């Protein structure tokens, strides 16, 4: 839905609701982000001849997420560290450049990747380009934050992991929900319990028009564009033996909208993700988790309200604002430059990527798929 074309009353209600959910400054940048996506310059802004020596971050992909999340949180936390903004739509690159006072903007990704003054790049471009850009960054021995999905094919995933093994650069993935306050509390609670878990996610996502670029064959569709958030989250919340993982799809006509996928993990845990995309969700993506493990019963609503029942004890944690973990995911990638413990392992990058890819395969073929862990599946795909 194009919010900029809605009635004044609709936009006012949306803004007020978002201030309650996310606070004033986040709402302002979200509103700006809507107009940023449509911005067309009559005359592109001039690039200054002198640059700020302290600016050392590059942004590849200046869509709404890059504008209102990555650049926003970097600027808020660390100041004007963004050196270069790049997008194939030069107007969006220029808009980020102006808003965050970068040194320059361009539609040439390689210029940013080769810039000797840049040692960290954030990738938030179209999905099919994520791995390709990341591999080129790693070949330059620079560090990289890759927004989801980090690969849209098994070939890309293999080449990305091989590049990680050869490079001095560090990698973090943009899966934000495990970094959320309530997500961390849930995982801690699950880790404290014995036995297998039952996890049930219900997600109501945005309806996307049929012509949206998400649905282009090369971009991976909504499984890799959206559902991978929850396949990664489920992967992270299973604390025992994960493999082998059995993927069981349930679908009707479509293979990536209005679907349900169940996972049976090696230690007996079962997780189900139901993804519904029907019409417009006024407050953005809505999601509910119900989980049961040992003596703990867990209920989470929209990463804002959490209830944990543990035998006779009831714990409630209600946040003033929704926290999906975006801020911490972005700043941890910045901190990664100095703290190697924050970088992702090749094993994790492979396993979470392979799980999403095989989930897509299971839904497209409407058949059960069983996968193994990094040691076996990576070597198998590498040998092909």
C-alpha positions, -999 to +999 in steps of 0.1 A: +000+000+000+013+034-009+007+054+023+016+087+006-016+084-016-040+078+013-063+103+028-051+128+054-073+110+080-057+077+072-022+091+074-029+109+107-043+077+123-013+057+110+011+082+124-005+084+158-006+046+160+030+043+151+041+069+176+025+047+203+042+016+189+076+029+180+080+064+195+083+098+179+117+097+163+112+062+147+078+073+134+092+105+119+119+085+100+094+059+089+072+087+074+103+102+058+111+068+044+078+067+025+086+099+007+122+090+003+111+060-019+093+083-043+118+112-044+128+125-078+154+152-081+152+178-108+189+185-102+209+159-083+228+173-052+265+182-056+291+160-040+316+179-019+353+178-029+364+172+006+352+142+026+350+134+063+380+112+073+360+096+101+334+083+077+341+046+069+308+028+063+292+020+029+256+013+022+246-008-008+209-005-014+190+027-003+155+015-002+132+021+027+150-003+050+184+012+043+170+047+048+149+042+079+167+014+097+204+009+088+214+046+081+191+058+109+204+036+137+241+040+126+236+078+127+218+078+160+243+055+177+276+066+161+270+099+143+280+106+107+299+074+100+282+068+066+307+076+039+289+063+007+253+055-003+248+034-034+216+024-052+208+016-088+182+043-084+204+073-081+176+094-066+175+071-036+212+071-032+212+109-033+184+111-007+203+090+018+234+111+011+215+143+019+196+130+049+227+114+067+254+138+054+275+111+037+306+120+017+292+108-017+266+088-034+267+066-065+249+040-086+282+020-089+285-007-062+321-015-071+332+021-064+320+017-028+334-018-024+368-007-037+369+025-016+400+023+006+384+044+033+355+020+037+360-011+059+324-021+066+295-024+042+258-029+048+239-047+020+202-039+017+197-041-021+175-064-041+176-099-027+194-116-056+223-092-053+230-097-016+253-127-018+270-113-050+278-080-034+289-098-001+313-121-020+329-091-037+332-073-003+348-104+012+372-107-017+384-072-007+389-085+028+363-061+042+336-068+067+299-070+057+264-069+072+240-088+049+203-082+052+180-111+046+181-132+026+218-138+024+214-162-005+186-170-030+202-202-044+223-230-032+251-219-056+251-185-040+252-199-005+281-222-013+301-194-029+294-171+000+306-196+026+337-203+005+344-165+004+340-163+041+366-191+046+391-173+024+385-137+036+399-117+065+366-098+065+339-105+090+302-113+084+270-107+102+235-114+090+205-091+093+181-114+111+169-090+138+144-109+159+169-130+178+184-097+189+151-084+204+147-080+242+118-105+244+134-129+219+164-132+242+143-138+272+124-166+254+155-183+243+169-181+279+137-197+292+138-224+267+174-232+274+166-237+311+140-264+304+147-301+295+132-321+267+117-313+234+099-280+226+066-272+208+067-238+189+038-223+170+043-190+151+014-172+135+025-144+112+002-120+094+023-102+067+016-075+042-002-083+010+021-075-019+009-068-054+015-094-080+039-072-099+062-066-069+098-074-075+098-099-046+079-123-070+105-121-097+119-157-101+155-145-095+146-128-062+135-159-042+098-150-035+083-144-001+098-175+015+133-161+011+121-125+013+099-128+044+095-163+059+133-166+064+129-143+094+110-171+112+129-201+098+160-184+113+142-176+145+130-212+149+165-225+142+179-202+169+153-212+195+159-250+192+185-255+219+191-293+216+202-315+187+188-298+156+196-324+129+183-341+109+154-315+102+123-327+085+104-300+067+067-306+061+048-281+039+011-273+038-001-251+010-029-245-015-025-227-048+004-205-038+038-217-027+049-187-007+017-169+006-009-183+029+012-213+038+021-234+068+054-252+074+062-277+101+097-287+113+106-318+132+141-315+147+166-342+157+159-340+194+121-342+189+111-306+190+084-295+166+079-260+152+052-247+129+052-214+111+019-201+096+023-172+072-008-153+061-008-125+036-044-113+031-050-076+027-034-047+046-022-049+082-025-014+096+002-019+123+027-037+101+036-073+104+016-090+133+030-122+149+022-144+178+042-172+194+029-200+216+056-223+230+058-251+255+089-268+268+093-286+301+074-266+328+074-234+308+044-221+288+052-190+267+031-165+248+045-136+228+026-109+209+042-087+184+075-085+203+059-062+228+040-084+252+054-116+268+039-140+293+058-170+308+040-195+330+064-217+349+044-241+371+027-217+396+048-187+387+037-162+361+061-136+346+049-108+324+071-084+304+053-056+285+075-032+266+064+004+260+075+001+224+077-028+200+113-041+198+120-064+168+157-062+174+166-040+144+187-016+164+209-042+180+213-062+148+226-031+130+249-018+157+263-053+165+275-054+129+293-021+136+308-034+168+319-065+150+349-046+137+364-045+172+347-076+187+353-109+167+329-127+190+300-109+172+309-122+138+289-152+124+304-186+118+305-201+084+285-230+099+257-208+110+255-188+078+252-221+059+227-238+082+202-209+084+205-202+047+201-239+038+171-242+060+153-213+042+163-226+008+150-261+015+118-247+030+113-230-003+119-262-021+095-281+001+067-256-005+073-254-043+073-292-047+047-297-020+067-325-006+086-334+026+123-325+026+149-338+051+182-319+056+214-325+074+238-301+091+267-281+078+293-309+079+274-331+055+251-308+035+278-282+027+302-308+015+275-323-006+265-291-023+301-280-027+309-311-046+282-306-072 
